[in-house]
């Protein structure tokens, strides 16, 4: 069996809402504060939390102190607050469950299109693969679940960054750098901005041999889901031709919508 073992692809603002019917207000507020912290990059001051949440400082301080005592938030020497280490285990468990929920949708894509299907998310400034269903072909693409790659040359990475404002997307690739894995890799901010515009217009991203020569990937953002994600199909360009891309794009887009709906239902 000839199998490639490398990657082929490619805050809430305003007042925190009152507790939902049957909910607990303090829990709603705690989760909202954690999400604001995450949207701020994982580190924030109490005054910034107050501005974003609309909650009074004594309430925020009481909730944050409880989260600190339980390891979900930590206080920095600067007296700012950061997401805590106990969230790592929760995130890893959630990622495994995400893979479980996504796998039927990826398997359906493989059944319809015959190529390897992947689900990926942003992890900081890099892309992490959280689920995969391999192609039945002997020559197929394989990416280890949990692998992290730079976003600028991966189909899923470009589909993820295209969901961000242009300034934020360009800042991300500015921090990671844009090394050229092949002679097709987009390696300048100007060209990358043009690529982002094309992706937003047509609704999908392409990795045309930008990570590995001879491999093509079609990636679609999972819009409307509970988190930023992208679904992709990848394979040798001899099979993933441009005609294949034209046929596959609406199929992968439908799968992404179905996945978003399913995850929202689970949520």
C-alpha positions in Angstrom: 0.0 0.0 0.0 1.5 3.3 -1.0 0.3 5.9 1.6 1.6 9.4 2.1 2.4 9.8 5.8 2.6 13.6 5.7 -0.1 16.2 5.8 -1.6 16.7 2.4 -3.8 19.7 2.8 -3.8 21.1 3.0 -16.1 37.8 22.7 -19.3 38.2 23.3 -19.7 41.9 24.0 -22.3 43.8 25.9 -24.1 42.6 28.9 -23.9 38.9 29.8 -27.4 37.4 29.3 -29.4 36.4 32.2 -29.6 32.7 33.1 -31.6 30.6 30.6 -34.8 29.0 31.8 -33.8 26.2 34.2 -30.2 27.5 34.2 -28.0 28.9 37.0 -27.1 32.5 36.6 -23.6 32.2 38.2 -22.7 29.3 35.9 -23.9 31.3 32.9 -21.8 34.2 34.0 -18.7 32.0 34.6 -18.9 30.4 31.2 -19.4 33.8 29.6 -16.3 35.2 31.3 -14.3 32.2 30.2 -15.4 32.7 26.6 -14.5 36.4 26.8 -11.0 35.4 28.1 -10.6 33.0 25.2 -11.7 35.6 22.7 -9.1 38.0 24.1 -6.3 35.5 23.5 -6.5 33.7 26.8 -5.3 36.6 29.0 -7.3 39.6 30.2 -7.6 42.2 33.0 -10.6 42.6 35.4 -11.5 45.9 33.9 -11.5 44.4 30.4 -13.8 41.7 31.6 -16.1 44.3 33.1 -16.2 46.3 29.8 -16.9 43.2 27.7 -19.4 41.5 30.1 -21.3 44.4 31.6 -21.1 42.8 35.0 -20.0 44.8 38.1 -16.4 44.3 39.2 -17.3 42.7 42.6 -19.4 40.0 40.8 -16.6 39.4 38.3 -14.0 39.2 41.1 -16.1 36.6 43.0 -16.6 34.4 39.9 -12.9 34.7 38.8 -11.7 33.8 42.4 -13.8 30.6 42.3 -12.4 29.7 38.9 -8.8 30.4 40.2 -9.4 28.2 43.2 -10.5 25.4 41.0 -7.7 25.7 38.5 -9.8 26.9 35.5 -8.2 30.4 35.6 -4.8 31.5 37.0 -3.7 34.9 38.2 -0.5 36.2 36.6 2.2 38.3 38.3 0.9 41.3 36.4 -2.5 40.7 38.2 -4.1 39.9 34.9 -5.9 36.6 34.5 -5.3 33.8 32.1 -7.1 30.5 31.2 -6.0 27.8 33.6 -4.4 24.3 33.2 -7.5 22.4 34.2 -9.2 23.5 30.9 -6.6 21.6 29.0 -8.0 18.2 30.0 -11.5 19.4 29.3 -10.4 20.6 25.9 -8.7 17.3 25.0 -11.9 15.4 26.0 -14.0 17.8 24.0 -11.8 17.3 21.0 -12.2 13.5 21.2 -16.0 13.9 21.4 -15.9 16.3 18.5 -14.1 13.7 16.4 -16.7 11.2 17.4 -19.6 13.4 16.3 -17.8 14.5 13.1 -16.8 11.0 11.9 -20.2 10.0 10.4 -20.2 13.2 8.3 -16.6 12.6 7.2 -17.4 8.9 6.4 -20.3 10.1 4.2 -17.9 12.3 2.3 -15.5 9.4 1.7 -18.4 7.3 0.5 -19.5 10.0 -2.0 -16.2 11.2 -3.2 -13.7 8.4 -2.5 -11.0 10.6 -1.0 -9.7 11.2 2.6 -11.9 13.5 4.7 -10.6 15.7 7.5 -11.8 18.0 10.2 -9.5 20.7 11.6 -9.6 23.6 14.0 -7.3 26.5 14.9 -5.1 25.9 18.0 -3.5 29.2 18.7 -1.9 30.2 15.4 -1.6 26.7 14.0 -4.1 24.2 12.6 -4.8 21.0 14.5 -6.5 18.0 12.8 -9.2 16.6 15.1 -10.8 13.9 13.0 -10.1 11.9 9.8 -11.7 9.1 7.8 -9.2 7.7 5.2 -9.9 7.0 1.5 -10.4 3.3 0.5 -7.8 3.8 -2.2 -4.4 2.1 -1.8 -2.7 5.5 -2.6 -4.3 7.8 -0.2 -3.6 10.8 2.0 -3.0 10.3 5.7 -2.7 13.0 8.4 -2.3 12.0 12.1 -5.1 13.3 14.3 -3.6 15.8 16.6 -1.0 17.0 14.1 -0.4 20.8 14.0 0.6 22.6 10.8 1.0 26.1 9.7 -2.2 27.6 8.2 -1.0 29.5 5.2 -0.2 26.4 3.0 -3.0 24.0 4.2 -6.4 24.0 2.6 -8.1 23.7 6.0 -5.8 26.5 7.4 -6.9 28.9 4.6 -10.5 28.0 5.1 -10.1 28.7 8.8 -8.3 32.0 8.4 -10.8 33.1 5.8 -13.4 33.2 8.6 -11.4 35.9 10.5 -11.3 39.6 9.7 -8.5 40.2 7.1 -6.3 42.1 9.6 -6.5 39.2 12.1 -5.8 36.6 9.4 -2.7 38.5 8.2 -1.5 39.0 11.7 -1.7 35.2 12.3 0.5 34.4 9.3 2.7 37.3 10.2 3.4 35.6 13.6 3.9 32.1 12.1 5.8 33.1 9.1 5.0 31.9 5.6 7.7 29.3 4.7 7.4 27.8 1.2 7.0 24.1 1.4 6.8 23.8 -2.4 7.2 26.3 -5.3 3.4 26.7 -5.2 3.1 27.8 -1.6 1.7 31.3 -1.1 4.5 33.1 0.8 3.7 36.8 0.8 1.0 38.7 2.8 -0.2 40.5 -0.3 -0.8 37.2 -2.2 -2.4 35.6 0.9 -4.8 38.5 1.3 -5.9 38.0 -2.4 -6.3 34.3 -1.7 -8.5 35.0 1.4 -10.8 37.2 -0.8 -11.2 34.4 -3.4 -12.0 31.9 -0.6 -14.7 34.2 0.9 -16.2 34.8 -2.5 -16.4 31.2 -3.7 -16.9 29.5 -0.2 -14.1 27.1 -0.2 -10.3 26.9 -0.2 -7.8 25.0 -2.3 -4.4 23.6 -1.5 -3.0 23.0 -4.9 0.3 21.2 -4.1 1.2 23.9 -1.6 2.1 21.5 1.2 3.2 18.6 -1.0 3.7 18.4 -4.7 1.1 16.2 -6.5 -1.5 16.6 -3.8 -4.7 18.7 -4.0 -7.1 19.5 -1.2 -10.5 21.2 -1.1 -11.5 22.7 2.2 -14.8 24.3 3.4 -15.4 26.4 6.5 -18.0 24.9 9.0 -20.1 28.0 9.2 -22.7 28.4 12.0 -21.1 25.8 14.2 -20.2 26.2 17.9 -16.5 26.8 17.0 -14.3 27.7 14.0 -13.7 24.5 12.0 -13.0 23.4 8.5 -13.8 20.2 6.6 -11.6 19.0 3.7 -11.2 16.3 1.1 -7.7 15.6 -0.1 -6.0 13.2 -2.5 -3.5 12.9 -5.4 -4.1 15.6 -8.0 -4.5 12.8 -10.7 -7.8 11.9 -8.9 -8.6 15.3 -7.4 -8.7 17.1 -10.7 -10.3 20.5 -11.3 -13.4 18.7 -12.6 -13.5 16.7 -9.3 -13.2 20.0 -7.4 -16.1 21.5 -9.2 -18.2 18.4 -8.4 -17.0 18.0 -4.9 -17.3 21.6 -3.6 -21.1 21.6 -3.1 -21.0 18.2 -1.6 -18.4 19.2 1.0 -20.3 22.4 1.7 -23.5 20.4 2.4 -21.5 18.2 4.7 -20.1 21.2 6.6 -23.6 22.6 7.0 -24.9 19.2 8.3 -22.0 19.0 10.7 -22.6 22.5 12.1 -26.3 21.6 12.6 -25.4 18.3 14.3 -22.9 20.0 16.6 -25.3 22.7 17.5 -27.9 20.1 18.4 -25.3 18.3 20.5 -24.4 21.6 22.1 
